[in-house]
Amino acid sequence: MTRSSRILRSLGPALARPAPVEIVRAAVGAGIGLLACGLLASMMIHHEGSAMSLLIAPLGASAFLAFCVPNSPLAQPWSAVVGNCVSALAAITVLHLVGEPMLAVPLAVASAVILMMLVRAMHPPGGAVALLIALNPALVAKAGFAFALVPVAFDTAVLVVLATLFNRATGRKYPFRQPPVESPHHTQDTAPDRRLGLSADDLGRILSDLRLAANIGPEDLARLIGAAEAEATARHVGGLTAADVMSHDVVTVLPDAHVDDLTRLFLSRGFKTLPVVSQDGQYLGLLSQADLLGQRDDRVEAQALMHPSRDFANPGTPLAPLLRLLADGGQQSVPVLDHGKLVGIVTRSDMIGALAYELSR
């Protein structure tokens, strides 16, 4: 590659192209969020007649982060609300101390950056908030420091609430979960798939050393590493699929099976999960032993206790995604479906046996 080619490549897009559905999802979310904030501001102005209730321009940048990149540390509620608020406080303070506009503008933004970093609330729109205030002293002439609360913190908080509702409704996690402090079994042990890997502190230190802490959180990095390790493990054992390791002779229950029948079946068979299927073999959901705990009414049926939204695989699913599903503590087994019908099931025992056999060869 020539020098000119390297330069041109370095100036090109650094991000992968988003899927069309993700582009639409983010755009619709940002639009709805700002529309709702605007309507709320209009209602407040109507009732109070206060210009403090107007929207602020940097909210558009906050909306972009909260709806387009909700996993980013820069987009999280603490970063957004606190970052914008302390930036406004910094700018207002500078305006009170410095009368020269040419000095007030850079000092306001610099002070905002310092405060955001000190309180671990780095949010790029906070710099725009500080700049907006420094360039328009009249905005805060009457309100003073209260401007940092209304409209800055208030607008941002409303946007964060809307982003939470919209992102979760469209399958995105926001606020993005932090590294778990305990195992799925509520003990002090870390999750099984994290015990041999790097801890959250280790990952945080690596990100800090590489100056990437503002770009990706420890939990995101852990997920990437886990997915890569699972993929590498699957490649190590060859092209095995769900069809190769699954149990074919699956014991199932009908949706109208009662608790007493289910209890006897669990005890006699030693299973930890049971698939629920219809009369024609269509998969309906998964039932676990824990679902029966505390059930005193023997008339309760399986369809009232099962989990219809559990993840499933098809016969051609490779081992990597199955490993992730079975390792995170959320599922004891993965149903294998073919056109909606149950054809097998992969349990943790099946997976351990297959891996032990392949790794011993």
N, C-alpha and C positions, 0 to 999 in steps of 0.2 A: 504494500500500500504506500503510495507516494505521500509526501508531506502535505500537499494540497488536499489530497483525499482525506487524510486524517483530520485536517482542519475543518473541512466541510462536514465530515461525519460528526465531529464534536459539536458543531453548530446545529445539527439536525434534532428531531424530536427524541427525547430521552425516555418517553413513556410508551408503553404498548397501546395500540389502538383499542379503545373501549368497545364493548359489544353494543350494537344499536339499542338493544333494550335497556342497557345501563345508561346510555346517553339520555334516552327519553325519561327514564326513572329519575335521574338526577335533576334534569331540567324541570320536570313537572313538580318535583318536590320543592326545589328552590322557589319556583313561581308561586306555588300554593303557600309556602311559608311566608314569603314577603307580602303576598296578598292579605293573608290573615293578620299579619302585623300591621299593615296599613289600615285595614278595617277597624282593628282594635284602637289604633291611634286616632282615627277619625271619630270613633265613638267617644273617646276621652276628651277630645277637643270640643265636641258638641256639648258634652256635659260640663266641662270645666273651663272651656275657652282659653286653654293654656297652650302656648307654642311649644312648651317643653315636651308635649306628647307627640311631636312630629317625629317621623322616621329620620334616622341619620344615614348618610350615604355609605359609610363603611359596613353597614349591615349587609349589603350585597355581597361583599367579600366573605363575611362570616357565613352567609347562606351557602356560598359555593363550597366552603370547607365542610360544613355540617351535612350537606346533602350529596356532594360529589365524592368526597373522600372521608366518610364518617369514621373510618378506622384510624385515621391519622392522629397522632398525639396533639397536633395543633388544633384539631377540630373538637376535642372533647369538651364537655360542659365547663369544667374548671378553667381550662385554657381560654374558652370563648368569653364566658361571663366575667371572670376575674381579670383576664387579660385586657378586655375592653375597658373595664371599670378603672383599673389602676392606671391605664394609659390616659384616661380622661382626667383623673386626679393629678397625674404628673403634669399634663399640659396646663391645667387650670392654675396649679401652683406656680409654674414658670411665668404665666401671664401676670400673676400678682407680684412677682419679683423682678421681672425684666420688662421694661417698657419699649425697648427697641425691637420692632418686628423681625428684622434681619437676624437677630440673635435668638429671639423667642422661638422661631420655627425650628431650627436645628436642636436647640436645647430641649424643647418639648418632646420631640421624637426620641432623642438620645435618652432622656429621663424615662420615657415610657419603655424603651428597650431594657434599660437597667432594672426597672421595677418588675417587668414581666419575667425576666430571667431569675430575679431573686425569689419571686413567689412561685416559680415553676409553672407559669401560666403564659407560655409563649403562644401568641396568636397574632399572625401578621396583620389582620385588620386593626389591631390595637395601634399600630403605627399610624394607620390612616385616621383613626379617631384623634390621636394627638395632633396630627397635621391639620385636620379639619378645625379643631378648636383654636390652634395657634394662628391659623389664617383668618379666622372669623371670631375675634374677641367678643363681638356683639352677641354671639350665641349664648355666652355664659355671663354676660354683664349683669343680668337680673337674677339668674338662678344661682350663680356661684358654684360652690362645690356640689350642690344638689344635682347639677346637670350630670354628674357622673352616675347618679342613681337613676334619674329619670330625665332623659330617655335612654341613656347609654346602657346601663346594667339591665333596666327593665326590658328594653327592646331585645337585647341579646338573650335574656332569660326566656322570653316568649318564643323566640326563634328556636332555642334549644329544646324547649318542650315540644314544639311542633315537629322538629327534626327527629326527636325520639319516637314520636307516634308514627310518623311517616316511614322512617327507616325500618322500624320493626314490622310495620304492616307490609312492607315490600321485601322482607327477608334479609335486611341488613342489621347488624348488631350496632346499636348506638344507645347510650354510651358503650364504647367498646370495653369488653370485660377485662379486668385486671388479672394478673396471675393468681390462681387460687391459693388461699392460705391454708387449706386443708384438703384432704383427699375426698373423693366422692362419698366415702363411708364416714365422713365427719370425724376422722382421727387426725393425729399430728403427722402421719406419713404423707409424703407427696404422692401424687397420682402415679400408678405403676409405670406409665410410659415416660415419666420424667425422672425416675429414680437414678437411672444410669447416665442421664444427660446433664447438661449445664443447668444450674439453678437460675431463677429470675435475677438474682444479684449478679451472677456471672454474665448473663446476657446483657444486663444493663451496663455493666462495666465495659464490655466489648463495644457496645454501641457508643458509649461515651468516648472510649479511646479512638474510635474511628470517626468521631464527630457526626454520628448518624442518629443520635438520640431524639432529635426533633423530627426526623423523617419516619421512623418506625419504632414502635414500642416493643418491649421485651416479649409480650405475649404474641404479637405478630411474628417476631423472629422465631419464637419457639414453635409456632405452627408451621412455619416454612421449613425449619430444620426437621421437625417430625415428619412432615410430608415427604421430604427428600430422603430421610432415612428409611421410611416405609417403602418408598419406590425402589431404593437401592436393595433392600432386603428381598423384595419381590423379584427383582431382576436376578439376584443371587440364586434364588431357588428355581430359576427358569420361568417358563411360560405357564405356570400353574394358574388355573382359574377356579372359580367357585364350584364348577361342575366336578373338578378333580378332588376336592377335599370335603365336599358337603356330604351330609347323611341323607340317603335317599329314602329309606323306610321311616318316614316321619309320622310320629303319633300326633294327631290333631284332635281338636274338640270343636263341636258345633256351637254357634252363638247362643243357643238356649240351654247349654249345659249349666247345671246349678253348682253352687259353691261346694257342697258336700261331695259331689262327683269329682270336681276338680281337685279337691284336697286329697281324695283317695288316689287319684291318678298321679299326682305329684309324689305322694309318699311311696306308692308301689313301684313307680318307674325311676325315681331319683332324678327327674328332670328339674331344671331351674326355670325353663320357659316352655310354653306350649303355644303353637300357632292356632289361631281361630279361623276356620274356613266355613264356607257355605256348603250346602248339600252337593253342589256341583264342583267343589274343589277350589272356588275362588277365595283368594287370601283376603281376610278381613282385618286381622290385627294380631298382636302378640300379647300373651299373658304371662306374667312372672309370678313366682311364689310370693314376692312382696305384695303383690296386688291383693292377695287373700288375707293378709294380716289385718286383724281387727274386724273382719266380717263376721257378724253374728247371725245374720239372716241367711238361712240356707236357700231361700228362694231367689236370691240375687243370681243373675245369669252372667255368663262369660262376656257377652256383648257390652254389659255395663261396666266391666272392669278392664277390658283390653285396651291397648294403645294402638289405634289405627294409623297413627302418623309415624310409626317407627320406620327407620331406614331399611331398605331391602336391596337385594342384588339380583342379577340375572345369571344364567349359567356361564356366560362368557366374561363375567366381571373378574378382572385380575386380582391378585392377592393384596396389592397395596391399599386400595380403599377398604377392603375387608379388615386388614390389620388396624387401620385407623379407627374404624367403627368399634372393633372389639377391644381396643387398647385403652380407650378414653374413659372406661368405666360406665358408659351410658347404656350399653347393651351386652347381654350375655350371649346372644345369638343373632344371626342375620338370616332372615328368610330369603330363599332363592325362588324367584317367580319367573314363569314363562307365560307371557300374555295374560298376566293377572292370576294364573293358577300356581299354587304352591307345588314345586317339584323337588324341593330339598331344603335343608337348613344347615348353616355353618355355625357351629358353636365354638367357644373358646377352646374346648378340648380338641375339637377337630383341627383347629388352626395350630395348636401347640404340637399335636401329633404329626401333622404334615411338615411343620418347620423342623422338628426334631429329626424326622426321617431324612429330609433333604440335606440338612446341615451335617449329618453324620456320615453322609456318603463320601 
